[in-house]
Amino acid sequence: MIFCYANLEEEVYKRDQLNYTAQRRATWLNRQEGV
């Protein structure tokens, strides 16, 4: 149970990191087009 919970937390963390990276990339691209 605890092991599964830890795995779930890691998956959520990885997905959040990917979303954050994608957001930063999109923001950077928008900024580049704005210039």
PDB file of N, H, CA, C and O in Angstrom:
ATOM      1  N   MET A   1       0.848  -1.204   0.000  1.00  0.00           N
ATOM      2  CA  MET A   1       0.000   0.000   0.000  1.00  0.00           C
ATOM      3  C   MET A   1       0.880   1.250   0.000  1.00  0.00           C
ATOM      4  O   MET A   1       0.758   2.108  -0.874  1.00  0.00           O
ATOM      5  N   ILE A   2       1.753   1.337   0.975  1.00  0.00           N
ATOM      6  H   ILE A   2       1.852   0.640   1.684  1.00  0.00           H
ATOM      7  CA  ILE A   2       2.642   2.508   1.038  1.00  0.00           C
ATOM      8  C   ILE A   2       3.518   2.574  -0.209  1.00  0.00           C
ATOM      9  O   ILE A   2       3.762   3.648  -0.759  1.00  0.00           O
ATOM     10  N   PHE A   3       3.988   1.394  -0.647  1.00  0.00           N
ATOM     11  H   PHE A   3       3.789   0.522  -0.200  1.00  0.00           H
ATOM     12  CA  PHE A   3       4.836   1.344  -1.840  1.00  0.00           C
ATOM     13  C   PHE A   3       4.071   1.866  -3.061  1.00  0.00           C
ATOM     14  O   PHE A   3       4.595   2.654  -3.849  1.00  0.00           O
ATOM     15  N   CYS A   4       2.815   1.411  -3.202  1.00  0.00           N
ATOM     16  H   CYS A   4       2.389   0.771  -2.562  1.00  0.00           H
ATOM     17  CA  CYS A   4       1.995   1.863  -4.326  1.00  0.00           C
ATOM     18  C   CYS A   4       1.760   3.374  -4.240  1.00  0.00           C
ATOM     19  O   CYS A   4       1.803   4.079  -5.247  1.00  0.00           O
ATOM     20  N   TYR A   5       1.518   3.845  -3.043  1.00  0.00           N
ATOM     21  H   TYR A   5       1.483   3.272  -2.225  1.00  0.00           H
ATOM     22  CA  TYR A   5       1.274   5.274  -2.851  1.00  0.00           C
ATOM     23  C   TYR A   5       2.513   6.073  -3.250  1.00  0.00           C
ATOM     24  O   TYR A   5       2.405   7.127  -3.876  1.00  0.00           O
ATOM     25  N   ALA A   6       3.692   5.560  -2.882  1.00  0.00           N
ATOM     26  H   ALA A   6       3.779   4.703  -2.374  1.00  0.00           H
ATOM     27  CA  ALA A   6       4.933   6.245  -3.229  1.00  0.00           C
ATOM     28  C   ALA A   6       5.098   6.278  -4.743  1.00  0.00           C
ATOM     29  O   ALA A   6       5.514   7.292  -5.302  1.00  0.00           O
ATOM     30  N   ASN A   7       4.774   5.176  -5.405  1.00  0.00           N
ATOM     31  H   ASN A   7       4.435   4.352  -4.950  1.00  0.00           H
ATOM     32  CA  ASN A   7       4.875   5.147  -6.864  1.00  0.00           C
ATOM     33  C   ASN A   7       3.927   6.159  -7.491  1.00  0.00           C
ATOM     34  O   ASN A   7       4.289   6.859  -8.437  1.00  0.00           O
ATOM     35  N   LEU A   8       2.717   6.231  -6.961  1.00  0.00           N
ATOM     36  H   LEU A   8       2.423   5.662  -6.192  1.00  0.00           H
ATOM     37  CA  LEU A   8       1.733   7.169  -7.482  1.00  0.00           C
ATOM     38  C   LEU A   8       2.249   8.599  -7.322  1.00  0.00           C
ATOM     39  O   LEU A   8       2.137   9.409  -8.243  1.00  0.00           O
ATOM     40  N   GLU A   9       2.806   8.902  -6.168  1.00  0.00           N
ATOM     41  H   GLU A   9       2.896   8.244  -5.420  1.00  0.00           H
ATOM     42  CA  GLU A   9       3.342  10.243  -5.936  1.00  0.00           C
ATOM     43  C   GLU A   9       4.423  10.564  -6.963  1.00  0.00           C
ATOM     44  O   GLU A   9       4.475  11.673  -7.494  1.00  0.00           O
ATOM     45  N   GLU A  10       5.285   9.587  -7.239  1.00  0.00           N
ATOM     46  H   GLU A  10       5.243   8.685  -6.807  1.00  0.00           H
ATOM     47  CA  GLU A  10       6.369   9.813  -8.202  1.00  0.00           C
ATOM     48  C   GLU A  10       5.813  10.070  -9.595  1.00  0.00           C
ATOM     49  O   GLU A  10       6.307  10.936 -10.318  1.00  0.00           O
ATOM     50  N   GLU A  11       4.778   9.310  -9.971  1.00  0.00           N
ATOM     51  H   GLU A  11       4.378   8.606  -9.384  1.00  0.00           H
ATOM     52  CA  GLU A  11       4.165   9.496 -11.291  1.00  0.00           C
ATOM     53  C   GLU A  11       3.552  10.898 -11.406  1.00  0.00           C
ATOM     54  O   GLU A  11       3.701  11.577 -12.421  1.00  0.00           O
ATOM     55  N   VAL A  12       2.867  11.306 -10.350  1.00  0.00           N
ATOM     56  H   VAL A  12       2.745  10.754  -9.525  1.00  0.00           H
ATOM     57  CA  VAL A  12       2.249  12.638 -10.351  1.00  0.00           C
ATOM     58  C   VAL A  12       3.343  13.706 -10.440  1.00  0.00           C
ATOM     59  O   VAL A  12       3.192  14.692 -11.162  1.00  0.00           O
ATOM     60  N   TYR A  13       4.430  13.512  -9.714  1.00  0.00           N
ATOM     61  H   TYR A  13       4.552  12.711  -9.128  1.00  0.00           H
ATOM     62  CA  TYR A  13       5.528  14.472  -9.724  1.00  0.00           C
ATOM     63  C   TYR A  13       6.130  14.572 -11.121  1.00  0.00           C
ATOM     64  O   TYR A  13       6.390  15.669 -11.616  1.00  0.00           O
ATOM     65  N   LYS A  14       6.350  13.414 -11.757  1.00  0.00           N
ATOM     66  H   LYS A  14       6.139  12.523 -11.355  1.00  0.00           H
ATOM     67  CA  LYS A  14       6.933  13.422 -13.105  1.00  0.00           C
ATOM     68  C   LYS A  14       6.009  14.126 -14.083  1.00  0.00           C
ATOM     69  O   LYS A  14       6.456  14.907 -14.923  1.00  0.00           O
ATOM     70  N   ARG A  15       4.693  13.838 -13.966  1.00  0.00           N
ATOM     71  H   ARG A  15       4.330  13.204 -13.284  1.00  0.00           H
ATOM     72  CA  ARG A  15       3.740  14.461 -14.883  1.00  0.00           C
ATOM     73  C   ARG A  15       3.705  15.979 -14.656  1.00  0.00           C
ATOM     74  O   ARG A  15       3.630  16.746 -15.616  1.00  0.00           O
ATOM     75  N   ASP A  16       3.759  16.407 -13.401  1.00  0.00           N
ATOM     76  H   ASP A  16       3.820  15.784 -12.621  1.00  0.00           H
ATOM     77  CA  ASP A  16       3.754  17.840 -13.110  1.00  0.00           C
ATOM     78  C   ASP A  16       5.003  18.493 -13.693  1.00  0.00           C
ATOM     79  O   ASP A  16       4.931  19.600 -14.227  1.00  0.00           O
ATOM     80  N   GLN A  17       6.144  17.820 -13.595  1.00  0.00           N
ATOM     81  H   GLN A  17       6.203  16.921 -13.160  1.00  0.00           H
ATOM     82  CA  GLN A  17       7.389  18.362 -14.144  1.00  0.00           C
ATOM     83  C   GLN A  17       7.257  18.520 -15.653  1.00  0.00           C
ATOM     84  O   GLN A  17       7.689  19.531 -16.208  1.00  0.00           O
ATOM     85  N   LEU A  18       6.666  17.535 -16.324  1.00  0.00           N
ATOM     86  H   LEU A  18       6.315  16.714 -15.874  1.00  0.00           H
ATOM     87  CA  LEU A  18       6.497  17.613 -17.773  1.00  0.00           C
ATOM     88  C   LEU A  18       5.564  18.769 -18.130  1.00  0.00           C
ATOM     89  O   LEU A  18       5.839  19.526 -19.061  1.00  0.00           O
ATOM     90  N   ASN A  19       4.467  18.904 -17.393  1.00  0.00           N
ATOM     91  H   ASN A  19       4.244  18.289 -16.637  1.00  0.00           H
ATOM     92  CA  ASN A  19       3.532  20.000 -17.658  1.00  0.00           C
ATOM     93  C   ASN A  19       4.215  21.345 -17.463  1.00  0.00           C
ATOM     94  O   ASN A  19       4.007  22.268 -18.250  1.00  0.00           O
ATOM     95  N   TYR A  20       5.039  21.463 -16.403  1.00  0.00           N
ATOM     96  H   TYR A  20       5.208  20.713 -15.764  1.00  0.00           H
ATOM     97  CA  TYR A  20       5.740  22.701 -16.120  1.00  0.00           C
ATOM     98  C   TYR A  20       6.711  23.031 -17.248  1.00  0.00           C
ATOM     99  O   TYR A  20       6.808  24.178 -17.684  1.00  0.00           O
ATOM    100  N   THR A  21       7.432  22.004 -17.716  1.00  0.00           N
ATOM    101  H   THR A  21       7.353  21.072 -17.362  1.00  0.00           H
ATOM    102  CA  THR A  21       8.388  22.218 -18.807  1.00  0.00           C
ATOM    103  C   THR A  21       7.655  22.650 -20.071  1.00  0.00           C
ATOM    104  O   THR A  21       8.106  23.554 -20.774  1.00  0.00           O
ATOM    105  N   ALA A  22       6.528  22.006 -20.360  1.00  0.00           N
ATOM    106  H   ALA A  22       6.162  21.271 -19.788  1.00  0.00           H
ATOM    107  CA  ALA A  22       5.752  22.343 -21.551  1.00  0.00           C
ATOM    108  C   ALA A  22       5.228  23.779 -21.454  1.00  0.00           C
ATOM    109  O   ALA A  22       5.240  24.516 -22.440  1.00  0.00           O
ATOM    110  N   GLN A  23       4.774  24.170 -20.271  1.00  0.00           N
ATOM    111  H   GLN A  23       4.765  23.572 -19.470  1.00  0.00           H
ATOM    112  CA  GLN A  23       4.279  25.533 -20.086  1.00  0.00           C
ATOM    113  C   GLN A  23       5.390  26.544 -20.325  1.00  0.00           C
ATOM    114  O   GLN A  23       5.184  27.556 -20.994  1.00  0.00           O
ATOM    115  N   ARG A  24       6.585  26.264 -19.770  1.00  0.00           N
ATOM    116  H   ARG A  24       6.753  25.441 -19.227  1.00  0.00           H
ATOM    117  CA  ARG A  24       7.702  27.193 -19.947  1.00  0.00           C
ATOM    118  C   ARG A  24       8.088  27.287 -21.413  1.00  0.00           C
ATOM    119  O   ARG A  24       8.399  28.370 -21.908  1.00  0.00           O
ATOM    120  N   ARG A  25       8.069  26.145 -22.118  1.00  0.00           N
ATOM    121  H   ARG A  25       7.817  25.265 -21.716  1.00  0.00           H
ATOM    122  CA  ARG A  25       8.433  26.156 -23.538  1.00  0.00           C
ATOM    123  C   ARG A  25       7.420  26.972 -24.330  1.00  0.00           C
ATOM    124  O   ARG A  25       7.791  27.750 -25.209  1.00  0.00           O
ATOM    125  N   ALA A  26       6.130  26.791 -24.012  1.00  0.00           N
ATOM    126  H   ALA A  26       5.829  26.160 -23.298  1.00  0.00           H
ATOM    127  CA  ALA A  26       5.079  27.536 -24.714  1.00  0.00           C
ATOM    128  C   ALA A  26       5.231  29.029 -24.435  1.00  0.00           C
ATOM    129  O   ALA A  26       5.096  29.851 -25.341  1.00  0.00           O
ATOM    130  N   THR A  27       5.510  29.374 -23.187  1.00  0.00           N
ATOM    131  H   THR A  27       5.619  28.706 -22.451  1.00  0.00           H
ATOM    132  CA  THR A  27       5.691  30.784 -22.831  1.00  0.00           C
ATOM    133  C   THR A  27       6.881  31.369 -23.579  1.00  0.00           C
ATOM    134  O   THR A  27       6.817  32.495 -24.072  1.00  0.00           O
ATOM    135  N   TRP A  28       7.978  30.597 -23.664  1.00  0.00           N
ATOM    136  H   TRP A  28       8.030  29.682 -23.263  1.00  0.00           H
ATOM    137  CA  TRP A  28       9.173  31.065 -24.367  1.00  0.00           C
ATOM    138  C   TRP A  28       8.870  31.274 -25.840  1.00  0.00           C
ATOM    139  O   TRP A  28       9.283  32.277 -26.424  1.00  0.00           O
ATOM    140  N   LEU A  29       8.134  30.312 -26.461  1.00  0.00           N
ATOM    141  H   LEU A  29       7.799  29.498 -25.987  1.00  0.00           H
ATOM    142  CA  LEU A  29       7.790  30.435 -27.874  1.00  0.00           C
ATOM    143  C   LEU A  29       6.910  31.662 -28.105  1.00  0.00           C
ATOM    144  O   LEU A  29       7.116  32.401 -29.068  1.00  0.00           O
ATOM    145  N   ASN A  30       5.943  31.879 -27.236  1.00  0.00           N
ATOM    146  H   ASN A  30       5.776  31.279 -26.454  1.00  0.00           H
ATOM    147  CA  ASN A  30       5.065  33.048 -27.380  1.00  0.00           C
ATOM    148  C   ASN A  30       5.877  34.326 -27.268  1.00  0.00           C
ATOM    149  O   ASN A  30       5.632  35.287 -27.997  1.00  0.00           O
ATOM    150  N   ARG A  31       6.837  34.341 -26.361  1.00  0.00           N
ATOM    151  H   ARG A  31       7.036  33.560 -25.769  1.00  0.00           H
ATOM    152  CA  ARG A  31       7.670  35.522 -26.164  1.00  0.00           C
ATOM    153  C   ARG A  31       8.513  35.770 -27.412  1.00  0.00           C
ATOM    154  O   ARG A  31       8.691  36.915 -27.827  1.00  0.00           O
ATOM    155  N   GLN A  32       9.037  34.687 -28.015  1.00  0.00           N
ATOM    156  H   GLN A  32       8.892  33.757 -27.678  1.00  0.00           H
ATOM    157  CA  GLN A  32       9.862  34.823 -29.221  1.00  0.00           C
ATOM    158  C   GLN A  32       9.027  35.392 -30.370  1.00  0.00           C
ATOM    159  O   GLN A  32       9.498  36.251 -31.116  1.00  0.00           O
ATOM    160  N   GLU A  33       7.794  34.913 -30.510  1.00  0.00           N
ATOM    161  H   GLU A  33       7.412  34.216 -29.904  1.00  0.00           H
ATOM    162  CA  GLU A  33       6.941  35.404 -31.591  1.00  0.00           C
ATOM    163  C   GLU A  33       6.543  36.859 -31.338  1.00  0.00           C
ATOM    164  O   GLU A  33       6.363  37.630 -32.280  1.00  0.00           O
ATOM    165  N   GLY A  34       6.407  37.229 -30.066  1.00  0.00           N
ATOM    166  H   GLY A  34       6.554  36.602 -29.300  1.00  0.00           H
ATOM    167  CA  GLY A  34       6.048  38.598 -29.722  1.00  0.00           C
ATOM    168  C   GLY A  34       7.151  39.568 -30.155  1.00  0.00           C
ATOM    169  O   GLY A  34       6.877  40.717 -30.501  1.00  0.00           O
ATOM    170  N   VAL A  35       8.382  39.102 -30.133  1.00  0.00           N
ATOM    171  H   VAL A  35       8.605  38.168 -29.852  1.00  0.00           H
ATOM    172  CA  VAL A  35       9.531  39.941 -30.532  1.00  0.00           C
ATOM    173  C   VAL A  35       9.622  39.931 -32.043  1.00  0.00           C
ATOM    174  O   VAL A  35      10.510  40.566 -32.612  1.00  0.00           O
TER     175      VAL A  35
END
